Each structure stands twice: as structure tokens, then as C-alpha cells.
Amino acid sequence: MMKLNEITIEILGKKRTLNSSISLSAMTPHIKGHKTILYLHPHNELLFTVQNNEKKYTVPITPSSMSDNGGKHTTTISKDGNKIEMVEHLLSALYGMNIDGCNIEICGSNYVPIPAFSAKKFVDLILKAGTKTIHDKKQVVCITSPFYYEDGSGSVAFFKPTKNNLLTISALIQFPDPIGEQYLSIELDPNSYNREIAWARSYIRANCTDEYWLHCKSIYPNFPDDMLKAPVPLFNDGIWLVKPKKYDEPVRHKILDALGDLALLGFPLIGAITIIRPGHNFNRNMVQFLSKKLSIVE
């Protein structure tokens, strides 16, 4: 049985948004040679607006907007059948940089571009635009007593209170060599996110043979023909062909993804969370679990 007081919604100061609008044009995932334009506008809520082929729609950032269509390696949101794909890196940047409100406008496709396969370009945009406090009260989800979540997939998340108003997020991943077993814990604020997490790139988890690289290119047609020029870390037979920036870049990226998925809860999380073997499916299930606990509290 779930306890009513394990998590609560509390007020913690005022919301923050961007100081000015800013834009980015980058390659569209899954569409060769195509670019999508992304605009970030100041706003009091967090939402996506898509302008695509004379069709315009809005999708708010809530647990109910999560879609299973994203699969294991990315996250999709939707409303009334209108989808926005690959949202996790941008949402991670907004979460990590303490942005509570932003109207994310996408023009030219329904994909969020993924420049550098990390959140770094988005963080640079946020820093360039600057941030400001607005009058709206900031609501946060506070962990008030320890609990855990598992969904039967072999992954598990542990939650416990902390003595400050920050999120401490830890992750353990387990893969064959050369990735191996990696663990990282970080107390999250904009400086630590930018320094330790934002730059961490996606990585190819399978043994990358020539045949498998062709498969990767069928999914991301803007990948180069030569796998040794790949923009992401990859390996073959236990040896890095494209090396990570740091040996633990993979676990850093897992934390990046987890923060992007946690943003779908709709409230920043205050407390400590440790995720064993995180992944998008598990992260989304965890967010739904937390959302249900909040409905009990409310």
C-alpha cells in the first residue's frame, strides 16, 4: 500500500523563464538533408507548439502527454493524436537549467532537432537568452519519506528526502565492455548540469559492425557513411571506434535522458533519486507512478 505522505506538492519561490526569445536551426532526425527551426519563447508554462505544413497544434508537458510510440531509445509526447518526437534532450536542458516556463515552437517538422546528440546546444541557447523570475508561484514535488519503484523490467528507482531544496540524481548502468558498469551521482543545479551532464552524447549500445552501421544510418540518415566519423560514441568487439569524451559519458547521458523524462511529471523534483539501469520505458513508467502518487496526495 502506498503511503499518502511520501511525496507532496509544495510552493518554492517563483517560476523562471527565458529573458528573451531565441532560435536554432538544425538537422531534423530521421529526415535526410532536412532542417527544423526551433524557437524558445518566454512563457509562464512549459509547452510545445508545432507549426508544420499549415497545421498548428499545442502539446502541454504533463504525464498524460507521454506516448509509448517513442520506444526504448527516445521519448514522444502527444495530444489528440498530434505527436512531437525526440523531446528528451531539450526537456532535460530546460529542467537542468531551472526553466519552469517556456513555449517551445517547432517549425518544419514534428521532431525536436538533436544537435550534437546532447543537450549542450540547448543549454547554450538558454544561457544566451538569459533567464528571469516571473510572478507565478513555483510548485515542486518534495520527497518526504523513502520509497522505491520497480516495473518488473529489472530496473528500479529509490527515492528519499534531502536536507536542501535540490535534486540529487544518481544512476547505475550495466553494459558489456567497453562501457561496462558505470555509476554517477550529481547534486543538480544549472552550473553542475552544464558542467557535468549537458555535453554527454547519445551512444550506440550494440556491437557496431559495418552491417549494423547501415542499420543506424537507416534510422538517422544524416549520419556519415564512415562510422569512424560518427558524432556519437560507438564500439566493436569491446573496443571503442569513436571514443567517449570521458570514460563515463554513457552514464552521464543516461542521467541527461532521465531528467528529460522526469520533466514530464510537470513539477521539479526535490529529493534524492537513484535509478538502477535507467531507460526511457522505465523512466516513463516511473513518471506515471509518481503522478498517481500525487493524485492520492491531492
Contacts in CASP RR format, 6 or more apart in sequence:
PFRMAT RR
TARGET T0000
AUTHOR 0000-0000-0000
METHOD contacts of the structure
MODEL  1
MMKLNEITIEILGKKRTLNSSISLSAMTPHIKGHKTILYLHPHNELLFTV
QNNEKKYTVPITPSSMSDNGGKHTTTISKDGNKIEMVEHLLSALYGMNID
GCNIEICGSNYVPIPAFSAKKFVDLILKAGTKTIHDKKQVVCITSPFYYE
DGSGSVAFFKPTKNNLLTISALIQFPDPIGEQYLSIELDPNSYNREIAWA
RSYIRANCTDEYWLHCKSIYPNFPDDMLKAPVPLFNDGIWLVKPKKYDEP
VRHKILDALGDLALLGFPLIGAITIIRPGHNFNRNMVQFLSKKLSIVE
2 147 0 8 1.000
2 293 0 8 1.000
2 296 0 8 1.000
3 145 0 8 1.000
3 147 0 8 1.000
4 296 0 8 1.000
4 297 0 8 1.000
5 144 0 8 1.000
5 145 0 8 1.000
5 297 0 8 1.000
6 143 0 8 1.000
6 144 0 8 1.000
6 145 0 8 1.000
6 146 0 8 1.000
6 147 0 8 1.000
6 159 0 8 1.000
6 293 0 8 1.000
7 141 0 8 1.000
7 142 0 8 1.000
7 143 0 8 1.000
7 144 0 8 1.000
7 159 0 8 1.000
7 290 0 8 1.000
7 293 0 8 1.000
7 294 0 8 1.000
7 297 0 8 1.000
8 141 0 8 1.000
8 142 0 8 1.000
8 144 0 8 1.000
8 297 0 8 1.000
9 139 0 8 1.000
9 140 0 8 1.000
9 141 0 8 1.000
9 142 0 8 1.000
9 267 0 8 1.000
9 294 0 8 1.000
9 297 0 8 1.000
9 298 0 8 1.000
10 139 0 8 1.000
10 140 0 8 1.000
10 142 0 8 1.000
10 270 0 8 1.000
11 137 0 8 1.000
11 138 0 8 1.000
11 139 0 8 1.000
11 140 0 8 1.000
12 138 0 8 1.000
12 139 0 8 1.000
12 140 0 8 1.000
12 165 0 8 1.000
12 270 0 8 1.000
13 137 0 8 1.000
13 138 0 8 1.000
14 133 0 8 1.000
14 134 0 8 1.000
14 135 0 8 1.000
14 136 0 8 1.000
14 137 0 8 1.000
14 138 0 8 1.000
15 44 0 8 1.000
15 100 0 8 1.000
15 101 0 8 1.000
15 133 0 8 1.000
15 134 0 8 1.000
15 136 0 8 1.000
15 137 0 8 1.000
15 138 0 8 1.000
16 98 0 8 1.000
16 99 0 8 1.000
16 100 0 8 1.000
16 101 0 8 1.000
16 131 0 8 1.000
16 132 0 8 1.000
16 133 0 8 1.000
16 134 0 8 1.000
16 138 0 8 1.000
17 42 0 8 1.000
17 43 0 8 1.000
17 44 0 8 1.000
17 99 0 8 1.000
17 100 0 8 1.000
17 101 0 8 1.000
17 102 0 8 1.000
17 131 0 8 1.000
17 132 0 8 1.000
17 134 0 8 1.000
18 40 0 8 1.000
18 41 0 8 1.000
18 42 0 8 1.000
18 99 0 8 1.000
18 102 0 8 1.000
18 126 0 8 1.000
18 129 0 8 1.000
18 130 0 8 1.000
18 131 0 8 1.000
18 132 0 8 1.000
19 42 0 8 1.000
19 129 0 8 1.000
19 130 0 8 1.000
19 131 0 8 1.000
19 132 0 8 1.000
20 42 0 8 1.000
20 129 0 8 1.000
20 130 0 8 1.000
21 39 0 8 1.000
21 40 0 8 1.000
21 41 0 8 1.000
21 42 0 8 1.000
21 129 0 8 1.000
22 39 0 8 1.000
22 40 0 8 1.000
22 125 0 8 1.000
22 128 0 8 1.000
22 129 0 8 1.000
23 37 0 8 1.000
23 38 0 8 1.000
23 39 0 8 1.000
23 40 0 8 1.000
24 37 0 8 1.000
24 38 0 8 1.000
24 113 0 8 1.000
24 115 0 8 1.000
24 121 0 8 1.000
24 122 0 8 1.000
24 125 0 8 1.000
25 35 0 8 1.000
25 36 0 8 1.000
25 37 0 8 1.000
25 38 0 8 1.000
25 113 0 8 1.000
26 35 0 8 1.000
26 36 0 8 1.000
26 38 0 8 1.000
26 113 0 8 1.000
26 114 0 8 1.000
26 115 0 8 1.000
26 121 0 8 1.000
27 33 0 8 1.000
27 34 0 8 1.000
27 35 0 8 1.000
27 36 0 8 1.000
27 113 0 8 1.000
27 115 0 8 1.000
27 222 0 8 1.000
28 34 0 8 1.000
28 35 0 8 1.000
28 36 0 8 1.000
28 108 0 8 1.000
28 109 0 8 1.000
28 111 0 8 1.000
28 113 0 8 1.000
29 85 0 8 1.000
29 86 0 8 1.000
29 111 0 8 1.000
29 112 0 8 1.000
29 113 0 8 1.000
29 114 0 8 1.000
29 220 0 8 1.000
30 111 0 8 1.000
30 219 0 8 1.000
30 220 0 8 1.000
30 221 0 8 1.000
31 109 0 8 1.000
31 111 0 8 1.000
31 221 0 8 1.000
32 221 0 8 1.000
32 222 0 8 1.000
33 221 0 8 1.000
33 222 0 8 1.000
34 109 0 8 1.000
35 113 0 8 1.000
36 106 0 8 1.000
36 107 0 8 1.000
36 108 0 8 1.000
36 109 0 8 1.000
36 111 0 8 1.000
36 112 0 8 1.000
36 113 0 8 1.000
37 106 0 8 1.000
37 107 0 8 1.000
37 108 0 8 1.000
38 90 0 8 1.000
38 104 0 8 1.000
38 105 0 8 1.000
38 106 0 8 1.000
38 107 0 8 1.000
38 112 0 8 1.000
38 113 0 8 1.000
39 104 0 8 1.000
39 105 0 8 1.000
39 106 0 8 1.000
39 107 0 8 1.000
40 102 0 8 1.000
40 103 0 8 1.000
40 104 0 8 1.000
40 105 0 8 1.000
40 125 0 8 1.000
40 126 0 8 1.000
40 129 0 8 1.000
41 102 0 8 1.000
41 103 0 8 1.000
41 104 0 8 1.000
41 105 0 8 1.000
42 101 0 8 1.000
42 102 0 8 1.000
42 103 0 8 1.000
42 132 0 8 1.000
43 101 0 8 1.000
43 102 0 8 1.000
43 103 0 8 1.000
44 101 0 8 1.000
44 134 0 8 1.000
44 136 0 8 1.000
45 60 0 8 1.000
45 101 0 8 1.000
45 103 0 8 1.000
46 60 0 8 1.000
46 61 0 8 1.000
46 94 0 8 1.000
46 99 0 8 1.000
46 100 0 8 1.000
46 101 0 8 1.000
46 102 0 8 1.000
46 104 0 8 1.000
46 263 0 8 1.000
46 266 0 8 1.000
47 58 0 8 1.000
47 59 0 8 1.000
47 60 0 8 1.000
47 61 0 8 1.000
47 102 0 8 1.000
47 103 0 8 1.000
47 104 0 8 1.000
48 58 0 8 1.000
48 59 0 8 1.000
48 60 0 8 1.000
48 61 0 8 1.000
48 77 0 8 1.000
48 84 0 8 1.000
48 87 0 8 1.000
48 104 0 8 1.000
48 105 0 8 1.000
48 106 0 8 1.000
49 56 0 8 1.000
49 57 0 8 1.000
49 58 0 8 1.000
49 103 0 8 1.000
49 104 0 8 1.000
49 105 0 8 1.000
49 106 0 8 1.000
50 56 0 8 1.000
50 57 0 8 1.000
50 58 0 8 1.000
50 59 0 8 1.000
50 82 0 8 1.000
50 84 0 8 1.000
50 105 0 8 1.000
50 106 0 8 1.000
50 107 0 8 1.000
50 110 0 8 1.000
51 105 0 8 1.000
51 106 0 8 1.000
51 107 0 8 1.000
51 108 0 8 1.000
52 106 0 8 1.000
52 107 0 8 1.000
52 108 0 8 1.000
52 109 0 8 1.000
52 110 0 8 1.000
53 108 0 8 1.000
57 79 0 8 1.000
57 80 0 8 1.000
57 82 0 8 1.000
58 79 0 8 1.000
59 65 0 8 1.000
59 77 0 8 1.000
59 78 0 8 1.000
59 79 0 8 1.000
59 82 0 8 1.000
59 84 0 8 1.000
60 79 0 8 1.000
61 77 0 8 1.000
61 91 0 8 1.000
61 263 0 8 1.000
61 264 0 8 1.000
61 266 0 8 1.000
62 264 0 8 1.000
62 266 0 8 1.000
63 264 0 8 1.000
63 265 0 8 1.000
63 266 0 8 1.000
63 287 0 8 1.000
63 288 0 8 1.000
63 291 0 8 1.000
65 77 0 8 1.000
65 78 0 8 1.000
65 79 0 8 1.000
65 264 0 8 1.000
66 75 0 8 1.000
66 76 0 8 1.000
66 77 0 8 1.000
66 264 0 8 1.000
66 284 0 8 1.000
66 287 0 8 1.000
66 288 0 8 1.000
67 76 0 8 1.000
67 77 0 8 1.000
67 78 0 8 1.000
67 83 0 8 1.000
68 284 0 8 1.000
69 76 0 8 1.000
69 78 0 8 1.000
69 83 0 8 1.000
69 85 0 8 1.000
70 76 0 8 1.000
70 85 0 8 1.000
70 280 0 8 1.000
71 280 0 8 1.000
71 281 0 8 1.000
72 279 0 8 1.000
72 280 0 8 1.000
72 281 0 8 1.000
73 280 0 8 1.000
74 85 0 8 1.000
74 86 0 8 1.000
74 88 0 8 1.000
74 280 0 8 1.000
75 86 0 8 1.000
75 87 0 8 1.000
75 88 0 8 1.000
75 257 0 8 1.000
75 260 0 8 1.000
75 261 0 8 1.000
75 264 0 8 1.000
75 280 0 8 1.000
75 283 0 8 1.000
75 284 0 8 1.000
76 83 0 8 1.000
76 84 0 8 1.000
76 85 0 8 1.000
76 86 0 8 1.000
76 87 0 8 1.000
77 83 0 8 1.000
77 84 0 8 1.000
77 87 0 8 1.000
77 264 0 8 1.000
78 84 0 8 1.000
82 110 0 8 1.000
83 110 0 8 1.000
84 106 0 8 1.000
84 110 0 8 1.000
84 111 0 8 1.000
84 112 0 8 1.000
85 110 0 8 1.000
85 111 0 8 1.000
85 112 0 8 1.000
86 111 0 8 1.000
86 112 0 8 1.000
86 114 0 8 1.000
87 112 0 8 1.000
87 260 0 8 1.000
88 256 0 8 1.000
88 257 0 8 1.000
88 260 0 8 1.000
88 261 0 8 1.000
88 280 0 8 1.000
89 112 0 8 1.000
89 114 0 8 1.000
89 117 0 8 1.000
89 118 0 8 1.000
89 119 0 8 1.000
89 122 0 8 1.000
89 256 0 8 1.000
89 257 0 8 1.000
89 260 0 8 1.000
90 104 0 8 1.000
90 112 0 8 1.000
90 119 0 8 1.000
90 122 0 8 1.000
91 259 0 8 1.000
91 260 0 8 1.000
91 261 0 8 1.000
91 263 0 8 1.000
91 264 0 8 1.000
92 119 0 8 1.000
92 197 0 8 1.000
92 256 0 8 1.000
92 257 0 8 1.000
92 259 0 8 1.000
92 260 0 8 1.000
92 263 0 8 1.000
93 119 0 8 1.000
93 122 0 8 1.000
93 123 0 8 1.000
93 126 0 8 1.000
93 198 0 8 1.000
94 101 0 8 1.000
94 102 0 8 1.000
94 122 0 8 1.000
94 126 0 8 1.000
94 263 0 8 1.000
95 259 0 8 1.000
95 260 0 8 1.000
95 262 0 8 1.000
95 263 0 8 1.000
95 268 0 8 1.000
96 188 0 8 1.000
96 190 0 8 1.000
96 193 0 8 1.000
96 197 0 8 1.000
96 259 0 8 1.000
97 123 0 8 1.000
97 126 0 8 1.000
97 127 0 8 1.000
97 131 0 8 1.000
97 190 0 8 1.000
97 193 0 8 1.000
97 194 0 8 1.000
98 131 0 8 1.000
98 189 0 8 1.000
98 190 0 8 1.000
98 268 0 8 1.000
99 126 0 8 1.000
99 131 0 8 1.000
100 136 0 8 1.000
100 138 0 8 1.000
100 268 0 8 1.000
104 112 0 8 1.000
106 112 0 8 1.000
114 202 0 8 1.000
115 121 0 8 1.000
116 199 0 8 1.000
116 201 0 8 1.000
116 231 0 8 1.000
117 201 0 8 1.000
117 202 0 8 1.000
117 231 0 8 1.000
117 232 0 8 1.000
118 198 0 8 1.000
118 199 0 8 1.000
118 200 0 8 1.000
118 201 0 8 1.000
118 202 0 8 1.000
118 253 0 8 1.000
118 256 0 8 1.000
119 197 0 8 1.000
119 198 0 8 1.000
119 199 0 8 1.000
119 256 0 8 1.000
120 198 0 8 1.000
120 199 0 8 1.000
122 198 0 8 1.000
123 193 0 8 1.000
123 194 0 8 1.000
123 198 0 8 1.000
127 194 0 8 1.000
138 268 0 8 1.000
139 267 0 8 1.000
140 165 0 8 1.000
140 267 0 8 1.000
140 268 0 8 1.000
140 269 0 8 1.000
140 270 0 8 1.000
141 265 0 8 1.000
141 267 0 8 1.000
141 268 0 8 1.000
141 269 0 8 1.000
141 270 0 8 1.000
141 290 0 8 1.000
141 294 0 8 1.000
142 161 0 8 1.000
142 270 0 8 1.000
142 271 0 8 1.000
143 159 0 8 1.000
143 160 0 8 1.000
143 161 0 8 1.000
143 162 0 8 1.000
143 269 0 8 1.000
143 270 0 8 1.000
143 271 0 8 1.000
143 272 0 8 1.000
143 273 0 8 1.000
144 161 0 8 1.000
145 160 0 8 1.000
145 161 0 8 1.000
146 158 0 8 1.000
146 159 0 8 1.000
146 160 0 8 1.000
146 161 0 8 1.000
147 159 0 8 1.000
148 156 0 8 1.000
148 157 0 8 1.000
148 158 0 8 1.000
148 159 0 8 1.000
149 156 0 8 1.000
149 157 0 8 1.000
149 159 0 8 1.000
149 285 0 8 1.000
149 286 0 8 1.000
149 289 0 8 1.000
149 290 0 8 1.000
150 156 0 8 1.000
150 157 0 8 1.000
151 282 0 8 1.000
151 285 0 8 1.000
151 286 0 8 1.000
151 289 0 8 1.000
153 281 0 8 1.000
153 282 0 8 1.000
154 276 0 8 1.000
154 277 0 8 1.000
155 275 0 8 1.000
155 276 0 8 1.000
155 277 0 8 1.000
155 278 0 8 1.000
155 279 0 8 1.000
155 282 0 8 1.000
156 275 0 8 1.000
156 276 0 8 1.000
156 277 0 8 1.000
157 273 0 8 1.000
157 274 0 8 1.000
157 275 0 8 1.000
157 276 0 8 1.000
157 278 0 8 1.000
157 282 0 8 1.000
157 286 0 8 1.000
158 273 0 8 1.000
158 274 0 8 1.000
158 276 0 8 1.000
159 271 0 8 1.000
159 272 0 8 1.000
159 273 0 8 1.000
160 271 0 8 1.000
160 272 0 8 1.000
161 271 0 8 1.000
161 272 0 8 1.000
162 168 0 8 1.000
162 270 0 8 1.000
162 271 0 8 1.000
162 272 0 8 1.000
165 270 0 8 1.000
166 187 0 8 1.000
166 188 0 8 1.000
166 189 0 8 1.000
166 270 0 8 1.000
166 271 0 8 1.000
167 187 0 8 1.000
167 188 0 8 1.000
167 268 0 8 1.000
167 269 0 8 1.000
167 270 0 8 1.000
167 271 0 8 1.000
167 272 0 8 1.000
167 273 0 8 1.000
168 185 0 8 1.000
168 186 0 8 1.000
168 187 0 8 1.000
168 188 0 8 1.000
168 271 0 8 1.000
168 272 0 8 1.000
168 273 0 8 1.000
169 185 0 8 1.000
169 186 0 8 1.000
169 188 0 8 1.000
169 255 0 8 1.000
169 258 0 8 1.000
169 259 0 8 1.000
169 272 0 8 1.000
169 273 0 8 1.000
169 274 0 8 1.000
169 275 0 8 1.000
170 183 0 8 1.000
170 184 0 8 1.000
170 185 0 8 1.000
170 186 0 8 1.000
170 272 0 8 1.000
170 273 0 8 1.000
170 274 0 8 1.000
170 275 0 8 1.000
171 183 0 8 1.000
171 184 0 8 1.000
171 251 0 8 1.000
171 254 0 8 1.000
171 255 0 8 1.000
171 258 0 8 1.000
171 274 0 8 1.000
171 275 0 8 1.000
171 276 0 8 1.000
171 278 0 8 1.000
172 181 0 8 1.000
172 182 0 8 1.000
172 183 0 8 1.000
172 251 0 8 1.000
172 274 0 8 1.000
172 275 0 8 1.000
172 276 0 8 1.000
172 277 0 8 1.000
173 179 0 8 1.000
173 180 0 8 1.000
173 181 0 8 1.000
173 182 0 8 1.000
173 183 0 8 1.000
173 250 0 8 1.000
173 251 0 8 1.000
173 254 0 8 1.000
173 277 0 8 1.000
173 278 0 8 1.000
174 180 0 8 1.000
174 181 0 8 1.000
174 277 0 8 1.000
175 181 0 8 1.000
175 205 0 8 1.000
175 250 0 8 1.000
176 238 0 8 1.000
177 238 0 8 1.000
178 235 0 8 1.000
178 238 0 8 1.000
178 239 0 8 1.000
178 240 0 8 1.000
179 203 0 8 1.000
179 205 0 8 1.000
179 235 0 8 1.000
179 250 0 8 1.000
182 247 0 8 1.000
182 248 0 8 1.000
182 250 0 8 1.000
182 251 0 8 1.000
183 251 0 8 1.000
184 196 0 8 1.000
184 248 0 8 1.000
184 251 0 8 1.000
184 252 0 8 1.000
184 255 0 8 1.000
185 274 0 8 1.000
186 192 0 8 1.000
186 193 0 8 1.000
186 196 0 8 1.000
186 197 0 8 1.000
186 255 0 8 1.000
188 259 0 8 1.000
193 259 0 8 1.000
196 252 0 8 1.000
197 252 0 8 1.000
197 255 0 8 1.000
197 256 0 8 1.000
197 259 0 8 1.000
198 256 0 8 1.000
199 245 0 8 1.000
200 245 0 8 1.000
200 249 0 8 1.000
200 250 0 8 1.000
200 252 0 8 1.000
200 253 0 8 1.000
200 255 0 8 1.000
200 256 0 8 1.000
201 231 0 8 1.000
201 232 0 8 1.000
201 233 0 8 1.000
201 244 0 8 1.000
201 245 0 8 1.000
201 249 0 8 1.000
201 253 0 8 1.000
202 232 0 8 1.000
202 253 0 8 1.000
203 232 0 8 1.000
203 233 0 8 1.000
203 234 0 8 1.000
203 244 0 8 1.000
203 249 0 8 1.000
203 250 0 8 1.000
203 253 0 8 1.000
204 212 0 8 1.000
204 216 0 8 1.000
204 230 0 8 1.000
204 232 0 8 1.000
204 233 0 8 1.000
204 234 0 8 1.000
204 235 0 8 1.000
206 212 0 8 1.000
207 235 0 8 1.000
207 236 0 8 1.000
207 237 0 8 1.000
207 238 0 8 1.000
208 216 0 8 1.000
208 227 0 8 1.000
208 234 0 8 1.000
208 235 0 8 1.000
208 236 0 8 1.000
208 241 0 8 1.000
209 236 0 8 1.000
210 227 0 8 1.000
213 223 0 8 1.000
213 227 0 8 1.000
213 230 0 8 1.000
213 234 0 8 1.000
216 223 0 8 1.000
217 223 0 8 1.000
217 225 0 8 1.000
223 230 0 8 1.000
223 231 0 8 1.000
224 230 0 8 1.000
227 234 0 8 1.000
227 241 0 8 1.000
227 242 0 8 1.000
228 241 0 8 1.000
228 242 0 8 1.000
230 241 0 8 1.000
230 242 0 8 1.000
232 242 0 8 1.000
233 240 0 8 1.000
233 242 0 8 1.000
233 243 0 8 1.000
233 244 0 8 1.000
233 249 0 8 1.000
233 250 0 8 1.000
234 240 0 8 1.000
234 241 0 8 1.000
234 242 0 8 1.000
235 241 0 8 1.000
244 250 0 8 1.000
246 252 0 8 1.000
254 275 0 8 1.000
254 278 0 8 1.000
254 279 0 8 1.000
255 278 0 8 1.000
257 278 0 8 1.000
257 279 0 8 1.000
257 280 0 8 1.000
257 283 0 8 1.000
258 275 0 8 1.000
258 278 0 8 1.000
258 279 0 8 1.000
258 283 0 8 1.000
261 280 0 8 1.000
261 283 0 8 1.000
261 284 0 8 1.000
261 286 0 8 1.000
261 287 0 8 1.000
262 269 0 8 1.000
262 283 0 8 1.000
262 287 0 8 1.000
264 284 0 8 1.000
264 287 0 8 1.000
265 287 0 8 1.000
265 290 0 8 1.000
265 291 0 8 1.000
269 290 0 8 1.000
275 282 0 8 1.000
275 283 0 8 1.000
275 286 0 8 1.000
END
